[in-house]
Amino acid sequence: MLKTKKIAIKDVGPIRDLVLDFNPFFNIICGTNGTGKTTILECIAHSFSQTGSSDILKPNVNAEKHFGEWLLSVEGQNYNKTKAYGLNLNTDTKIPENIIALLKQNLPPTNFLNYIVRHNENTSLILGSKGITPELIVFKTHRTFKYQELKGITKDPVKDNNKISEDSIKGIDFTSIKKWFLNRYLWSGHRNKLNAEQLHNLEKAKESFSLLDPSVRFYDVTPETNDILVETPTGIINFENLSAGYKSALAIPLGLIVEIEYRFKKPQIKVQDFEGIILIDEIDLHLHAEFQVKIYNAIKEIIPKAQVITTTHSPHLIQVASPQELTVLEIDYKNNGIKKKCLDNNISYSGWSLEDILTHIMGLKDTRTPEYRRKIKQFDSCIDKQDIEGAEAAYYDLAKIINTEDNLKKLLRIQLAGIGRKVNDQINQASCP
C-alpha cells in the first residue's frame, strides 16, 4: 500500500510556495493553464525515479537561491525499511526550516521524501533520496495506440527497477496492451494455464471496452491476423480504429490492468486490489462531455482501493466530484505565484450549473462571447434612451445568437414591452431533411 498525504513545493516551475493535502482515494486538480497542475504530478512522479536530471522540472525563475525544492509526505506499509524516506540530500545546500516545518507538523519525520531541483545548463539536477516502486503508475497526456501487426504470442516483458523508474518520468506506454490481451486471451482457452488473478483481470479487460459506451463491446480475436475486434453500433472493427477520444479513455483501464499484471508477479493481484498511486494528466483529454463523467466513475469502479491524482479542465468532472476530492489552483498575483483556492470541502457541486462552476470555481470571467456582450450593451443602451426601433433591431440581432429556449429572450421582450414595443419572434430556423 502506498499513498501520498501531503506535498510542499517551493520555487519549482510556476509555484513559489504551495502546500497541498491529498485525499487517500480520488483527487481532482483544476486551474487555468500555467497554475502548476502538471508540475505537482511531476514532483510526485520524480520522487519515485532514480533519474538525477530532468528536462521537465525547473526552478522558478524568481527563486532567490536559484533552486527549487519539494517535500513529499507518504505512507505505505511496504516502505518502512527502505531508503525512500528521510532527509538525506547529498548536497551542501541547506533546506529552509520553514519548508520542512510545513510537513513535519503532527507527522513522524521518517515519512518524508525530500528533493531539491537545481538548474545546470539546459537541464535540472534532482538531488535527494529516491524510492523506486511498482506502486506508482503514471499516465501522461499521450494516451493512444496505433495499429500493430502481431505474428504471435509474446512473453511478458520484465519490469525491473530501471523500467519502472523510466515509466515514472515518461509515463507508461501502450504498445503492450494488444500483446498482453492476445497472450491472456489465447492461454485462457487452456485449462490451468492462467491463475485466478489473470483470468479475473482478463475479464475486467473485456469489460473495459464497454465502460464508456454499453453499445461498444469486445467481440473476438481473429485467428488470421491476431487482431482484437470490437462490436460498435456501426459494425465490427479493430479496436485500434476506435475514435481518438475513445482510445484515450480506454487506454487508462487497459493500461492499468496490463501494468499491474506485469509489475506484480509474486504474488499476482487482481486489478481492484491495487492500493498504489495513479497519476493521470488531463483525464478528460479528447473526451466528449458524457465520456468525461463515465471515465471518472469507471476508474473508481476498476481500482476502488487506489489513490488517483488527476488534473482536468472539465467542469463536468467538478460537477460529479465528491466532497474533498477537488483542489482548485489560481494565480497569486500578490506574491507572483500559485495558491490554492479556498473551497468548502463539505459540499459537492452536483447541483451547480456548468456556468456556475466555470465562473465561481474555475475562474472564467465571462461565459458569453464578445459578440454577445457587444450586442447586449447596444440593446441596453437603446432601452435607456427609449430608442424603440434601435432596441427592436438589437433584439433581433441577439435572438439570432441566443438559444431559442433561453429565458433571456423572455426578459428582453419584457424590456421592449416596457418601452411600448411588442416583437414578432420569427427567427429563421435551420431545417433538417
N, C-alpha and C positions, 0 to 999 in steps of 0.2 A: 504494500500500500504506500502510495506517495501523494501528498497534497501540498500545494503552496498555501501559506497562510497570509503572508504579507510581503510587500516589496517596497523598498525605499530607494528612489533613484535621484541622483544629484548630478546635474550637468552632463547628461547623456542625450544626444540628439536635440530635440526642441525642449526637452524637460530640464528645468532648472532645479526644482526641489519638489518631489511628489511622493506621497505615501499612499498605498492602496492596500486595503484588506480584501481577501478573496473568499467568496462563498465556497464551501467544500465540494459543491457539485456543479452548478452551472453559473457562468459569469459572462455577461454581455457588456463589452466596452464600446461605447459610441462617442462620436465627436466629429467636428469638421476636419477636413484634410489639414495635416500639419500639427495635430494635437498630440502626437506621440503614441497612437494606438499600437501601431506595429512595433515601435521601439520597446514597449512594455513586453510584448510577446518575444521579441528578440533577446531581451535581457534574460528572461526566463530560459529560453532555449539555449543561449550561450552558457548558462550556468551548468548545463549538463553536456558539455562538449569538451574534448581535450584540446581543441584548437587554441593556439595562442595569439591568433590575429583575426581581424575581421574587416571586411570591406563594407559592412552594413552599419555597425555601431560606431559612432564618432563622438568625441567630446563636444559639448556645447561650445559654440564659437565665442560666447561671452564668459566662459568659465575662467575664474580668476587665476586658478592654479594650472590651467591648461590640461586638466584631466577630468574625466567623469568617473562616477562610481555608482554601484548599486549594492544593496544588501537584500538577500532573499531569505525569508523565513519559511522553512519547510518542516513537514512532519512525515515520518514513514518508518514503519517497524523494521524494514529491511536495511536501513541505512545508519543505525545507531553505532555500528562498529566499523564504518568505512571512513575514508579521508574526505568525504564530501562535506563535512561540517568543520566549522572553526573559522578563525580569522587570520590564518597564516597567508600572507600576501606575496612573499618572495619579492619584496620591493622596499626601497628606502622611503617611499612616500607615505606619510602618516595620514591615516583616515581621520577626518574631523570627528571629535567626540559627539557632536550633536547628531550626526547622521547615524552613528552606531546606536546612540540612545533611543532613536526613533523605534528601533526594532527590539531593543533589549527589554523594554518595559513589559514586565509580567511574563517574560518568556525566558526559558533557560538558555544560557549563552551557547550551548552546543548545538542549537538549532538554527545556525546561520550559515549561509553561503555568502561569501564576500568577494567582490570583484572590483578591479579598477580598469578603466579603459583609457589608454593614453595614446595620443596621436604620434605617429612616427612616419614621416614622409607621406606616402599615399595610403597607408593602412593604419589600423589601430591595434595596439597590443592589449590583450586582455590578460591581466595578472590575477592570480588567486587560485585557491584550491578548487579542483573540478571534480564533479561526481557523475560519471557516465552511468546511465541507467536505461534499461529497456522499458521502463515505466513512463517514459515521456515520448509521445508521438506528435509530430509536427506536420501540419498541413499548411503549405504556402498558397499563394493565390493561383499558381499554375496547377489546376486540377482537371486534367483531361487525359484522354488516351486515344491514340491513333490506331488504325487497323494493323494488326500483327498477323503474320503468317506463321503458324506453328506446325512443325512437321512431326511433332510427337510430344510425349510427356517428358518433362524435365524434373530433376530433383530440386528440393527446396534449397535456396541459397543460404549461405552461412551468414548469420547476423552477429558478427563479433563486435567488440567494443569500438573498433575503428569505424565500422559501417554505421553503427548506432550513433556514434559521435557525429559522423558526417551528416546523417539524416536529421540530427537535431538542428543543424545550421541550414542545410539546403532544403529540408522538408523531404518527406518520403516520395519516392517515385511510384508510378502506377503501371509500369511495364510488366510487373509481376502478377497483376490481377488475373489476366487471362491464363497465364501459365499455371498459377495456383488453382484456379477454378477447374481447368481441364484435368489436372492431376487428381484433385479430390473427387471430381465427378466420375471419372473413369474407374478409379480404385474403389469407389463406393459400391460398385456393382459386384465386387468380390468379397465374399464373407470373411469377416475378421481381419481385413486388411487396414481398415481405418478404426481408430478407437472412438469411444462415445463422444469425446470432445470434438474431434474432427468431423464426425457425422453431424453433430449439432450445429457447428459453425458453417458447414456446407448448406444446411437447410436455411440458416439465417441469411446466407449469401443469396440464395434463391429468392427469399422473401424480399431482399433489398430492392430488387427490380420493381417491386410494386409499392414501395414505401411512399413515393410521391404521387403516384397515379395508379389506382387499382386496375385501370384498363390496360396497363403495361405489365407483363409478367414474363418470367423465364419460361422458355418453350422447350429448347432441346440443345444438344451439342451435335453438330453434323459430323459423321464419321469420315466423310470425304475430305473435309478441309479443317476439321477441329475448331470450327467457329462456334461461338456462343450465340444462339438465336433467342430473340425476344418477340413476343406477340404484342402488337400495338393495334390501336383502332384502325390503322391504315394498312395493316398486313404484318407479316413476319419479316424481321430484318436482323442483320448482325447488330449486336449491342454497341459496337463502335460507331454505328450510323445513327444512334440517338442524337438528339439536339445537344448543342454545346452546354446549355444550361442544365439539361437532364444529366449529362455525363459529369458535369462539375459537382452536382449533388450526389450522384451515385458513387463517385469516387470516394466519398467520405465513409459511408458504411462498409463498402467493399475493401477500401484501403485499410480500415481499422481491423477488419477480420483477418486479412492477409498478414498484416504486420504482427498481430497478436499470435497468429499461428507460427510465424517464422521466429519470433523472439522468445516465445515461451515453449520450451521443449520438455523440460524436466522440472516440474510437471507441466503438462499442457493444460490450458484452461479454456473454458467457454467464454465467448466474447462478452457476455453480460456480467461475467465475474471479474473483468478487468477493473482495477482500482487505481490506475495511474492518472497521468495528466494528459489531456488532449489540447493542443493549441491549434486554433483554426483562424487564419487571417481572412477576413471578409467572407463570412459564412454564407452571405446572400449573393455572392458573385454569380452573375449571369442568370439568376433565377427570377421567374415570374413571381409576383407578389404572393400568389396562392402557394407556390412551392417553398417560399421563404419560411412560411409558418410550418409547413409539413416537415421540412428538414430539421427544424428545431425540435419538433415533437418526436421525429424518428430517432434522432441521436439520443434523446432521453430514454427512449424505449430500448435501444440497442445496448447502450452502456450506462445503465442506471447507477452504477457504483463509482464511475469515473468522475474526475473533475475536468470540466470543459471550460476553457477560457477562449473567448472568441471576440473578434471585432466585427462591427457592422455599420452600415449606413442606412439600414432599413427601419422605417417607423413601424412596419408590420411586426417585426420581431419584438420591438419595445412594447407594442400593444399586447402581446401574448406573454411577455416575460412575467415570471413570478416575482413577488416582493423579494428584495435583497439580491436579486440577480443582476441588477443594472448598475453600471458605472458610466457616468457622463463626464467627458473631459471638455474643458473650454479654455480659451486663451486668457491668460492672466496678463492683461495689458500693463497693470501697475508694476509688476515685477518682471516683465518681459519673459514670461514662461508659460507653463501649463498648470491648471489647477482642476481639482475635482469639483463638479457642480454639486451643490447641496440639495439632496433629494430626501423625501420622506420614504424610508425603506420599509415602512409598514403598509404601504398601499401598492396596488397594481394599477396598470393603465388600461385594463381591458374595457373600461367604459369610456375611455377618451377617444375622440375622433383623431384621425390621422393628421388633420390640420392642427389640432391642439398639440399633438406630440411634436410635430415639425417645428412649431413656433416656441412652445414653452419648454420642451425637453431638449430638442436638437439645435435650438438657437437660430432657426431660419427666420429672418426678419420679416419676410412677406411671402405668402404662398400664391399671390397673384402676380401676373406678368406686368412689365412696364406699360404695355399697350393698354391693359385693363385700367391701371392706375391713372393713365393719362385721360382715358375716356370718362372714367367716373369723376375725375376732377372737373372735366368740362361740363358734365351733367350737373354736378353740384353748383358750379358757378352760374349756369343758366337758371337754375331753380332760385338761387339767391337774388338774381337780377329780375326775376319774374319774366324771363325771356321764354315765352311759351313755345314758339317754333324751334328755337335753339335747343331747348330741353327735350322736345319731342324727337328731333333729329339725333341728339346724343343718345336718347333711349334706344332708338332703333339700331344705332351702331353697337351699343352694349348688348342688345338682345341677340346679335349675330355671333357673339363670342362667349355668351354665358350659357351654361347648361339649361336646357328648356325646363328642367324640373327644379331649378334653383329658386329658393324662396326670395332671393334678392330681387327677382323680376317683379314679384308682387309689391315689394316695398317701393321700387322705383315707380310703379304705376300709381301707387297711393300718393307719392310725392307729386306726380304730374296732375293727378286729380285735384290736389290741393291748390294748384295754380290755375285750375279751370280747363284742363285738357284730358280727355279720355283717349286711349290709344287702341288701335286695332292690331292685335298681335298676330300678324300673318307673315311670319318669317319663313322663307323657303326652307324646306327640309329635304335632305337627300333621300332619294327613293332607291330601294334595292330591288333587283329583279326577283 
